[in-house]
Amino acid sequence: MHIIGTAGHVDHGKSALIEALCGTHPDRWAEERARGMTLDLGFAHLRFDDGVEGGVVDVPGHEKFLHNMLAGAAGMELLLLVVDANEGVMPQTREHLAILQFLNVRSVLVVASKIDILDRPRADACRAVAEGLRGTIAAGAPIFPVSVVTGENLDALKTALHDELAAIPPRNPNAPVYLPVDRVFALPGLGTVVTGTLMQGRIATGETLALEPGGKPAHVRSIGVFGATRDKVEAGTRVALNLPAIDRSEIARGHAIVGRELSARRNLTVHFTPLAEAAPLVRRRTPVRAYLGSAEVLGTLVSQGTAENGATMQLLLREPVVAFPGLHFVVRRPSPMTLLGGGFVEAASAGELVESGHSDDDAVLAVLRDRGLDAVEVAEIAFEANLRENAVAAALARLLESAEVVAVTKPLAYVEAGAAGSAFDRALGQIEAAHREEPWAMGVTSLALARKLELPEPLLVRVLERFVTDGRLRNRDGYYAAIEHHPSFTPEQLAFFEHLIPVDETRPLLPVPFASAASAVKLSQLVGISKAFDTMLARGALVKVGADLYRGSQIADIRACVEKHLRERRQMTAAEFRDILGTSRKYAVPLLEWLDSHAVTVRNGDYRTLRKG
């Protein structure tokens, strides 16, 4: 189903035309029928024998009720513009068209009404209507001279409506549910019922959605479509939802029933285009009355420069409203309430891809490309791509399989493969240059790489760890290195370390104080000795135990003695350990703690045993 919307000046015959086409008079209020003028939104159902159908939204024509017209205009896809053939195009007609150019109208049919009382040649009247529509979205649209009194040309109009409805492409069913509420009432025994045009997504009976603003769960007990009960509905349908868990007083026009991917917000980044005549009225901060979905909210349009041909701006609202990338809106001045212009919520590249028939994969990839090296989580992708989370997850699985995206962790998120690969190539270039300049270093720290590449360190680490997992990069104790890199030292550096911890043959396991060793490194004039010292520590050639420094070979001898003793005796006291090594308690206690922490021994009271495995 798709939505047909009427537009036009008051008393040009919109409601009568709808009754003639659908057999249902759209005016719901007794006052409307008494006055012969539509005051609020009206609805009807147009059905064809082959299954093509449209929901009709009849809007008020009088400028006094323009706010009601705007509440129903957002869901229109096919515009049925009604112009009295005698009076021609009136100011209110052009204002309706000016509004609708910023919304979702895909095609237009024009009806020249009341031809049964036409006082001039029909061709002249149609030419006058066409002339009056120049420069609007209805320019060049087919014009149907119609009389609802005699029925003349109603069949031709119906055929055109059928063909236009059949030609409108279906909306993406994988988009999150978005139903702007335009009516709410309570029925005895059922509870709260809301109606609106399901602008995107699909709803099934028994599903739990959310009422926004607020996020209150909204369980769907039943679904009605023009008096018939449905198990499920898809985008483009006029829908009535029975929501028994929500009180009638909690919902009003302007609220929305949505999927979990969407929520209400106050501050929006938008692409705004003013009407040519309104451009001089747009200031750096312009008070506005904004219309999004069925909501009407006061706010401020904040501009950074000229907006004559459209520009990115901030729309700051006084109250939260459901909005998402690609959602269209219009704004009027608070007073007088003349139209300023309209546009769409930005970050819409992905949303527009979906609307134009591209795949979910294209939309997800567009979001990731827009975000560059930023790692984006599923929920955020869903919002920016205007897709359900399960559709995003399925698209990501396909894109991972085709190597178009990469996954990063902590938390799980995704990066476009080109951006990640570029970051890897740049990082590897820096790492390999560092290996050539300082072959004794373990590698390059993430902080140093982030500074070189001018990237945030946490972001860079998440991406590089992906390539560590893939085996294309190595991370050793916080140092990133090429897979084939093995640190090598100069003869002078090796000689320095040989003398740093002298070995006493009478006490071969005696360490030196770490502080004095670090001081000697600091005072040395040898090139690269500080980084070489770090490498020795990282590789275990030198080992810090408590406040002391051992050679790696000394620690290996200590471990061998301990393991031999525990295999033979099964357990060992601290005193026995001290005697085995021929050392003092000063060195024995830190060594025992080091053995425990490095999974060699396990302490049980006064005894230590060999750790299993």
C-alpha positions as CSV (number, residue, x, y, z in Angstrom):
1,M,0.0,0.0,0.0
2,H,1.1,3.6,-0.7
3,I,-0.3,6.9,0.6
4,I,-2.3,9.3,-1.6
5,G,-2.5,12.8,-0.2
6,T,-4.7,15.6,-1.2
7,A,-3.7,19.2,-1.3
8,G,-5.3,22.4,-2.5
9,H,-7.2,25.5,-1.6
10,V,-10.2,25.4,0.7
11,D,-13.5,24.6,-1.0
12,H,-11.9,23.3,-4.2
13,G,-13.6,19.9,-3.7
14,K,-11.0,17.6,-2.1
15,S,-13.3,15.8,0.3
16,A,-16.0,15.4,-2.3
17,L,-13.5,13.9,-4.8
18,I,-12.3,11.4,-2.2
19,E,-15.9,10.3,-1.5
20,A,-16.5,9.9,-5.3
21,L,-13.3,7.8,-5.7
22,C,-13.5,5.7,-2.5
23,G,-17.1,5.7,-1.4
24,T,-16.1,7.1,1.9
25,H,-16.4,10.7,3.0
26,P,-13.2,11.6,4.8
27,D,-14.5,14.3,7.1
28,R,-14.9,12.7,10.5
29,W,-16.3,15.5,12.6
30,A,-20.0,16.7,12.6
31,E,-18.7,20.3,12.6
32,E,-16.8,19.6,9.3
33,R,-19.9,18.2,7.6
34,A,-22.0,21.1,8.9
35,R,-19.6,23.7,7.7
36,G,-18.7,21.9,4.5
37,M,-15.0,22.5,5.3
38,T,-12.3,20.0,6.3
39,L,-10.8,21.0,9.7
40,D,-8.5,18.0,10.5
41,L,-7.1,15.0,8.7
42,G,-9.5,12.6,7.0
43,F,-8.9,9.1,5.7
44,A,-10.2,6.7,3.1
45,H,-9.2,3.5,1.4
46,L,-8.9,3.2,-2.4
47,R,-8.9,-0.5,-3.6
48,F,-8.6,-2.0,-7.1
49,D,-9.7,-5.4,-8.2
50,D,-6.1,-6.6,-8.9
51,G,-4.9,-5.9,-5.3
52,V,-3.4,-2.5,-5.8
53,E,-4.5,-0.2,-3.0
54,G,-3.8,3.2,-1.5
55,G,-4.5,4.9,1.7
56,V,-5.9,8.4,1.2
57,V,-5.1,11.2,3.6
58,D,-7.3,14.2,3.1
59,V,-5.8,17.4,4.6
60,P,-7.5,20.8,5.4
61,G,-7.2,23.4,2.7
62,H,-7.8,26.5,4.9
63,E,-4.6,28.3,6.0
64,K,-5.9,28.5,9.6
65,F,-5.6,24.7,9.8
66,L,-2.2,24.4,8.0
67,H,-0.7,22.8,11.2
68,N,-3.2,19.9,10.7
69,M,-2.3,19.7,7.0
70,L,1.4,19.3,8.0
71,A,0.7,16.5,10.5
72,G,-0.6,14.4,7.6
73,A,1.7,15.5,4.8
74,A,4.8,13.7,5.9
75,G,3.5,10.3,4.7
76,M,2.3,11.3,1.3
77,E,3.9,9.5,-1.7
78,L,1.4,10.3,-4.5
79,L,-0.1,13.8,-4.4
80,L,-3.6,14.4,-5.7
81,L,-3.7,18.1,-6.2
82,V,-7.2,19.5,-6.5
83,V,-7.8,22.9,-8.2
84,D,-11.2,24.4,-8.9
85,A,-11.3,24.8,-12.7
86,N,-13.2,28.0,-12.3
87,E,-11.0,29.7,-9.7
88,G,-7.6,28.3,-10.8
89,V,-4.5,28.0,-8.7
90,M,-4.9,29.9,-5.4
91,P,-2.3,31.1,-2.9
92,Q,-3.1,28.2,-0.5
93,T,-2.5,25.7,-3.4
94,R,1.0,27.1,-4.0
95,E,1.7,27.1,-0.2
96,H,0.8,23.4,0.0
97,L,3.1,22.6,-3.0
98,A,5.9,24.7,-1.4
99,I,5.6,22.5,1.7
100,L,5.4,19.2,-0.1
101,Q,8.5,19.9,-2.2
102,F,10.5,19.2,1.0
103,L,8.7,16.0,1.9
104,N,8.3,12.5,0.4
105,V,6.0,13.1,-2.6
106,R,7.2,11.0,-5.5
107,S,4.6,11.9,-8.2
108,V,1.7,14.3,-8.7
109,L,-1.7,14.1,-10.4
110,V,-3.7,17.3,-10.8
111,V,-7.5,17.4,-10.8
112,A,-9.3,20.4,-12.3
113,S,-12.5,20.0,-10.4
114,K,-16.1,21.3,-10.8
115,I,-16.0,21.2,-14.6
116,D,-19.8,20.7,-14.6
117,I,-20.1,24.4,-13.7
118,L,-17.3,25.6,-15.8
119,D,-18.0,29.0,-17.5
120,R,-15.3,28.9,-20.1
121,P,-13.7,26.4,-22.5
122,R,-12.3,23.4,-20.7
123,A,-9.0,23.6,-22.6
124,D,-8.5,27.2,-21.5
125,A,-9.2,26.3,-17.9
126,C,-6.7,23.4,-17.9
127,R,-4.1,25.7,-19.5
128,A,-4.7,28.3,-16.8
129,V,-4.2,25.6,-14.1
130,A,-1.0,24.4,-15.8
131,E,0.3,28.0,-16.0
132,G,-0.4,28.5,-12.3
133,L,1.6,25.4,-11.4
134,R,4.8,26.5,-13.1
135,G,7.8,26.5,-10.8
136,T,6.2,24.0,-8.4
137,I,6.5,20.2,-7.9
138,A,3.3,19.9,-9.9
139,A,4.7,21.6,-13.0
140,G,4.1,19.3,-16.0
141,A,1.9,16.9,-14.1
142,P,-1.1,15.4,-16.0
143,I,-4.3,17.3,-15.5
144,F,-7.7,15.6,-15.3
145,P,-10.8,17.7,-15.7
146,V,-13.3,16.0,-13.3
147,S,-16.8,16.4,-12.1
148,V,-17.9,14.5,-9.0
149,V,-21.5,15.5,-9.7
150,T,-21.7,13.9,-13.2
151,G,-18.8,11.4,-12.7
152,E,-17.1,12.7,-15.8
153,N,-13.5,11.5,-16.1
154,L,-13.5,9.8,-12.7
155,D,-12.7,6.4,-14.4
156,A,-9.7,8.0,-16.2
157,L,-8.5,9.5,-12.9
158,K,-8.9,6.1,-11.2
159,T,-6.9,4.4,-13.9
160,A,-4.1,6.9,-13.5
161,L,-4.1,6.5,-9.8
162,H,-3.9,2.7,-10.2
163,D,-0.9,3.0,-12.5
164,E,0.9,5.5,-10.4
165,L,0.4,3.4,-7.2
166,A,1.6,0.3,-9.0
167,A,4.7,2.1,-10.2
168,I,5.8,3.4,-6.8
169,P,8.7,1.2,-5.6
170,P,8.1,-0.5,-2.2
171,R,9.9,0.9,0.8
172,N,12.7,-1.0,2.4
173,P,11.0,-3.5,4.9
174,N,14.3,-3.7,6.8
175,A,14.1,-0.1,8.0
176,P,13.3,0.4,11.7
177,V,9.6,0.9,12.5
178,Y,8.5,4.6,12.3
179,L,4.8,5.4,12.8
180,P,4.2,9.1,13.6
181,V,0.9,9.2,15.6
182,D,-1.8,11.5,14.1
183,R,-4.8,10.3,16.1
184,V,-5.3,8.6,19.5
185,F,-8.4,7.4,21.1
186,A,-9.7,4.7,23.5
187,L,-12.2,1.9,22.8
188,P,-14.2,0.1,25.5
189,G,-12.7,-3.4,26.1
190,L,-9.7,-2.7,24.0
191,G,-7.9,0.4,25.5
192,T,-5.7,2.8,23.6
193,V,-5.7,2.9,19.8
194,V,-3.3,5.1,17.8
195,T,-3.4,5.7,14.1
196,G,-0.8,7.0,11.6
197,T,1.0,6.3,8.3
198,L,3.6,3.6,8.7
199,M,6.4,5.5,7.0
200,Q,9.0,2.7,7.2
201,G,9.5,-0.8,8.6
202,R,7.0,-3.5,9.2
203,I,4.9,-4.4,12.3
204,A,3.5,-7.7,13.4
205,T,0.8,-8.5,15.9
206,G,2.4,-9.4,19.3
207,E,5.5,-7.3,18.7
208,T,6.7,-4.9,21.3
209,L,7.8,-1.5,20.0
210,A,8.5,1.8,21.9
211,L,6.6,5.0,22.4
212,E,8.8,8.1,21.9
213,P,9.6,10.4,23.5
214,G,10.1,8.4,26.6
215,G,10.9,4.9,25.3
216,K,7.9,3.2,27.1
217,P,7.3,-0.3,25.8
218,A,4.3,-0.5,23.4
219,H,3.0,-4.0,23.0
220,V,0.9,-4.4,19.8
221,R,-2.2,-6.4,20.6
222,S,-3.8,-6.0,17.2
223,I,-3.5,-4.2,13.9
224,G,-6.2,-2.6,11.9
225,V,-6.2,-1.3,8.4
226,F,-9.3,0.6,7.3
227,G,-11.5,-1.6,9.5
228,A,-9.9,-4.9,8.7
229,T,-7.6,-6.8,11.0
230,R,-4.2,-7.7,9.8
231,D,-1.4,-9.9,11.3
232,K,1.3,-7.7,9.9
233,V,1.7,-4.5,7.9
234,E,4.5,-3.0,5.9
235,A,5.6,0.6,5.2
236,G,3.2,2.8,3.3
237,T,0.1,1.6,5.1
238,R,-2.5,3.5,7.1
239,V,-2.4,1.7,10.4
240,A,-4.4,1.5,13.6
241,L,-2.5,-0.1,16.5
242,N,-4.2,-1.3,19.7
243,L,-1.7,-0.6,22.5
244,P,-3.5,-1.7,25.7
245,A,-0.5,-1.2,28.1
246,I,-0.3,2.5,27.4
247,D,-2.9,4.9,28.8
248,R,-4.7,7.3,26.4
249,S,-3.4,10.2,28.3
250,E,0.2,9.3,27.6
251,I,0.0,9.7,23.8
252,A,-0.7,12.7,21.6
253,R,-0.3,13.7,18.0
254,G,3.4,14.2,17.4
255,H,4.5,11.1,19.4
256,A,5.8,8.1,17.4
257,I,5.7,4.3,17.7
258,V,9.2,3.1,16.7
259,G,11.6,0.2,16.7
260,R,14.4,0.1,19.2
261,E,16.9,1.6,16.7
262,L,15.2,5.0,16.9
263,S,14.7,7.4,19.8
264,A,13.7,11.0,20.3
265,R,16.3,13.8,20.4
266,R,16.5,17.5,20.7
267,N,19.5,18.5,18.6
268,L,19.7,17.5,14.9
269,T,22.2,18.1,12.2
270,V,20.2,18.9,9.1
271,H,20.5,19.9,5.5
272,F,18.3,22.9,5.1
273,T,17.2,24.7,1.9
274,P,15.1,27.9,2.3
275,L,12.5,29.1,-0.1
276,A,14.0,31.7,-2.4
277,E,11.8,34.5,-1.0
278,A,12.5,33.4,2.6
279,A,16.3,33.2,2.3
280,P,16.9,36.8,3.6
281,L,14.9,35.8,6.8
282,V,17.4,33.0,7.7
283,R,19.8,34.5,10.3
284,R,22.7,33.0,12.3
285,R,20.0,31.9,14.8
286,T,16.5,31.8,13.5
287,P,13.5,30.9,15.7
288,V,11.4,28.3,13.9
289,R,8.4,26.1,14.2
290,A,9.6,22.7,12.9
291,Y,7.4,19.9,11.5
292,L,8.9,16.3,11.6
293,G,6.6,13.4,11.1
294,S,3.3,14.4,12.8
295,A,5.2,16.6,15.4
296,E,5.1,20.4,15.6
297,V,7.9,21.7,17.8
298,L,9.4,25.2,18.4
299,G,13.2,25.4,18.0
300,T,16.1,27.4,16.6
301,L,17.8,26.9,13.3
302,V,21.5,27.6,13.7
303,S,23.4,28.6,10.6
304,Q,27.2,29.0,10.0
305,G,26.8,30.9,6.8
306,T,24.6,31.5,3.7
307,A,21.9,28.9,3.0
308,E,20.5,30.1,-0.3
309,N,21.3,26.8,-2.1
310,G,21.1,24.6,0.9
311,A,23.6,24.1,3.8
312,T,24.3,22.0,6.8
313,M,22.8,23.5,10.0
314,Q,21.8,22.6,13.5
315,L,18.2,22.3,14.4
316,L,17.8,22.8,18.2
317,L,14.4,21.8,19.4
318,R,12.7,22.7,22.7
319,E,11.2,19.2,23.0
320,P,12.6,15.8,21.8
321,V,11.3,14.4,18.6
322,V,12.0,11.1,16.8
323,A,14.4,11.8,14.0
324,F,16.9,9.8,11.9
325,P,19.1,10.3,8.9
326,G,17.1,11.0,5.8
327,L,13.9,12.1,7.6
328,H,12.4,15.1,5.8
329,F,11.1,18.2,7.6
330,V,9.8,21.7,7.0
331,V,10.0,24.8,9.1
332,R,7.9,27.9,9.4
333,R,8.4,31.2,11.3
334,P,6.8,31.2,14.7
335,S,5.0,34.4,13.8
336,P,3.8,35.2,11.3
337,M,3.7,31.5,10.4
338,T,5.0,31.7,6.9
339,L,7.0,28.9,5.4
340,L,10.8,29.3,5.6
341,G,11.9,26.1,3.9
342,G,12.8,22.4,4.6
343,G,15.3,19.7,4.2
344,F,16.3,16.4,5.7
345,V,18.2,15.1,8.8
346,E,21.9,14.7,7.8
347,A,24.2,11.6,7.8
348,A,21.6,10.6,5.2
349,S,23.9,9.2,2.5
350,A,23.1,5.6,3.7
351,G,19.4,6.3,4.2
352,E,19.1,7.7,0.7
353,L,20.8,4.7,-0.7
354,V,18.2,2.4,0.9
355,E,15.3,4.6,-0.3
356,S,16.7,4.6,-3.8
357,G,16.7,0.9,-4.1
358,H,20.2,0.0,-3.1
359,S,20.9,-3.0,-0.9
360,D,21.3,-3.1,2.8
361,D,25.0,-3.9,2.2
362,D,25.4,-0.7,0.3
363,A,23.8,1.3,3.1
364,V,26.0,-0.2,5.8
365,L,29.1,0.2,3.7
366,A,28.2,3.9,3.1
367,V,28.0,4.5,6.8
368,L,31.4,2.9,7.5
369,R,33.0,4.8,4.6
370,D,31.6,8.1,5.9
371,R,33.0,7.3,9.3
372,G,36.5,6.5,8.0
373,L,38.7,4.9,10.7
374,D,36.1,5.3,13.4
375,A,34.9,1.9,14.7
376,V,31.1,1.8,14.6
377,E,29.0,-0.5,16.6
378,V,25.9,-2.3,15.2
379,A,23.3,0.0,17.0
380,E,25.0,3.1,15.6
381,I,25.2,1.7,12.1
382,A,21.5,0.8,12.3
383,F,20.6,4.4,13.2
384,E,22.8,6.0,10.5
385,A,21.8,3.5,7.8
386,N,18.2,3.6,8.9
387,L,18.0,-0.2,9.1
388,R,16.9,-2.7,11.7
389,E,19.8,-4.1,13.8
390,N,19.2,-7.7,12.6
391,A,19.4,-6.5,9.0
392,V,22.7,-4.6,9.8
393,A,24.1,-7.8,11.4
394,A,23.2,-9.8,8.3
395,A,24.8,-7.2,6.0
396,L,27.9,-7.1,8.1
397,A,28.3,-10.9,8.0
398,R,28.2,-10.7,4.2
399,L,30.6,-7.7,4.1
400,L,33.0,-9.5,6.4
401,E,32.9,-12.6,4.1
402,S,33.7,-10.4,1.1
403,A,36.5,-8.6,3.1
404,E,34.9,-5.2,2.6
405,V,34.8,-4.5,6.3
406,V,36.9,-5.6,9.3
407,A,35.8,-6.2,12.8
408,V,37.5,-4.8,15.8
409,T,37.0,-5.6,19.5
410,K,36.6,-3.9,22.9
411,P,33.7,-3.5,22.2
412,L,32.9,-5.3,18.9
413,A,32.6,-2.7,16.1
414,Y,33.3,-2.4,12.4
415,V,35.6,-0.4,10.1
416,E,35.5,-0.1,6.3
417,A,38.4,-2.3,5.0
418,G,39.9,0.4,2.9
419,A,40.2,2.8,5.8
420,A,41.6,0.0,8.1
421,G,44.0,-1.1,5.4
422,S,45.3,2.4,4.8
423,A,45.9,2.8,8.6
424,F,47.8,-0.5,8.7
425,D,49.9,0.4,5.7
426,R,50.8,3.8,7.2
427,A,51.6,2.2,10.6
428,L,53.7,-0.6,9.1
429,G,55.7,2.0,7.1
430,Q,56.5,3.8,10.4
431,I,57.3,0.6,12.1
432,E,59.7,-0.6,9.4
433,A,61.4,2.8,9.3
434,A,61.9,2.5,13.1
435,H,63.3,-1.0,12.7
436,R,65.9,0.3,10.3
437,E,66.8,3.3,12.5
438,E,66.9,1.4,15.8
439,P,67.2,-2.4,15.2
440,W,67.8,-2.9,18.9
441,A,64.3,-1.7,19.8
442,M,61.4,-4.1,20.4
443,G,59.2,-2.0,18.1
444,V,57.1,1.2,18.3
445,T,54.6,2.0,21.1
446,S,51.0,2.8,20.2
447,L,51.5,6.3,21.6
448,A,54.4,7.0,19.3
449,L,52.6,5.6,16.3
450,A,49.4,7.6,17.1
451,R,51.5,10.8,17.2
452,K,53.3,10.0,13.9
453,L,50.0,9.2,12.2
454,E,48.0,12.0,13.9
455,L,45.3,9.6,15.0
456,P,43.7,9.0,18.4
457,E,45.7,6.3,20.2
458,P,42.6,4.2,21.4
459,L,41.2,4.1,17.9
460,L,44.5,3.1,16.4
461,V,45.1,0.3,18.9
462,R,41.7,-1.2,18.2
463,V,42.4,-1.3,14.4
464,L,46.0,-2.5,14.7
465,E,45.0,-5.3,17.1
466,R,42.8,-6.7,14.3
467,F,46.0,-7.1,12.1
468,V,47.8,-8.6,15.1
469,T,45.1,-11.2,15.3
470,D,45.4,-11.8,11.5
471,G,49.1,-12.4,11.9
472,R,50.2,-9.4,9.8
473,L,51.7,-7.5,12.8
474,R,53.2,-8.4,16.1
475,N,52.5,-6.8,19.5
476,R,55.1,-7.7,22.1
477,D,54.6,-6.2,25.5
478,G,53.1,-3.1,24.1
479,Y,55.5,-2.7,21.2
480,Y,54.3,-3.1,17.6
481,A,56.7,-4.8,15.3
482,A,56.8,-6.3,11.8
483,I,56.4,-10.1,11.9
484,E,60.0,-10.8,10.7
485,H,61.6,-8.3,13.1
486,H,64.1,-9.7,15.7
487,P,65.9,-7.1,17.8
488,S,69.7,-7.0,17.3
489,F,72.3,-5.2,19.4
490,T,75.6,-3.5,18.6
491,P,78.8,-5.0,20.0
492,E,79.1,-2.0,22.3
493,Q,75.6,-2.5,23.7
494,L,76.2,-6.2,24.4
495,A,79.4,-5.3,26.2
496,F,77.6,-2.7,28.3
497,F,75.0,-5.3,29.4
498,E,77.7,-7.9,30.1
499,H,79.3,-5.5,32.6
500,L,76.0,-4.2,34.0
501,I,75.4,-7.4,36.0
502,P,78.8,-8.9,36.8
503,V,78.7,-12.6,37.7
504,D,80.5,-13.6,40.9
505,E,81.6,-17.3,40.6
506,T,81.3,-17.7,44.4
507,R,77.7,-16.3,44.3
508,P,76.5,-16.9,40.7
509,L,72.8,-16.1,41.5
510,L,73.5,-12.7,43.1
511,P,71.6,-9.8,41.4
512,V,72.3,-6.1,41.3
513,P,70.0,-3.3,42.5
514,F,67.6,-2.3,39.7
515,A,68.0,1.4,40.6
516,S,71.7,1.4,40.1
517,A,71.4,-0.5,36.8
518,A,68.8,2.0,35.5
519,S,71.0,4.9,36.6
520,A,74.0,3.4,34.7
521,V,71.8,3.1,31.6
522,K,70.7,6.7,32.0
523,L,74.2,8.0,32.4
524,S,75.6,6.0,29.4
525,Q,76.4,7.8,26.2
526,L,75.9,4.7,24.1
527,V,73.5,5.2,21.1
528,G,70.2,3.6,21.7
529,I,71.2,2.0,25.1
530,S,67.9,3.1,26.8
531,K,65.7,1.3,24.2
532,A,68.1,-1.6,24.1
533,F,67.7,-1.9,27.9
534,D,63.9,-1.9,27.5
535,T,64.3,-4.7,24.9
536,M,66.5,-6.8,27.2
537,L,63.8,-6.5,29.8
538,A,60.9,-7.3,27.4
539,R,62.7,-10.3,26.0
540,G,63.7,-11.7,29.4
541,A,67.4,-11.3,28.8
542,L,67.2,-9.1,31.9
543,V,64.6,-9.8,34.6
544,K,63.4,-7.4,37.3
545,V,62.5,-9.1,40.5
546,G,61.3,-6.8,43.3
547,A,64.0,-4.1,43.6
548,D,66.7,-6.2,42.0
549,L,67.8,-7.1,38.5
550,Y,68.9,-10.5,37.3
551,R,70.3,-11.9,34.1
552,G,67.9,-14.1,32.3
553,S,70.3,-17.0,32.6
554,Q,70.3,-16.6,36.4
555,I,66.5,-16.8,36.5
556,A,66.6,-19.9,34.3
557,D,69.1,-21.5,36.7
558,I,66.8,-20.6,39.7
559,R,63.7,-22.1,38.0
560,A,65.7,-25.3,37.1
561,C,66.8,-25.8,40.7
562,V,63.3,-25.2,42.1
563,E,61.6,-27.5,39.6
564,K,64.2,-30.3,40.2
565,H,63.7,-30.0,44.0
566,L,59.8,-30.0,43.8
567,R,59.8,-33.0,41.4
568,E,61.9,-34.9,43.9
569,R,60.4,-33.7,47.2
570,R,56.9,-32.4,46.1
571,Q,57.0,-29.4,48.3
572,M,59.3,-26.7,49.6
573,T,59.5,-24.2,52.4
574,A,60.9,-20.7,52.1
575,A,63.9,-21.8,54.3
576,E,64.5,-24.7,52.0
577,F,64.4,-22.4,49.0
578,R,66.9,-20.1,50.6
579,D,69.3,-23.0,51.3
580,I,68.9,-24.4,47.8
581,L,70.0,-21.2,46.2
582,G,72.5,-20.3,49.0
583,T,71.1,-16.8,49.2
584,S,69.6,-14.6,52.0
585,R,66.0,-14.0,52.9
586,K,66.4,-10.5,51.3
587,Y,66.6,-12.1,47.9
588,A,64.6,-15.3,48.6
589,V,61.2,-13.7,49.4
590,P,61.0,-11.6,46.2
591,L,62.1,-14.6,44.1
592,L,59.5,-16.8,45.6
593,E,56.8,-14.2,44.9
594,W,58.1,-13.9,41.3
595,L,57.9,-17.7,40.9
596,D,54.3,-17.7,42.2
597,S,53.3,-14.8,39.9
598,H,54.9,-16.4,36.9
599,A,53.0,-19.7,37.3
600,V,56.0,-21.8,38.4
601,T,54.9,-22.5,41.9
602,V,51.8,-22.4,44.0
603,R,51.8,-21.3,47.7
604,N,49.8,-23.4,50.2
605,G,50.4,-21.9,53.7
606,D,54.1,-22.4,54.5
607,Y,54.7,-24.7,51.5
608,R,55.1,-24.3,47.8
609,T,54.4,-26.9,45.2
610,L,55.0,-27.1,41.5
611,R,52.1,-25.6,39.5
612,K,50.3,-28.3,37.5
613,G,50.9,-28.0,33.8
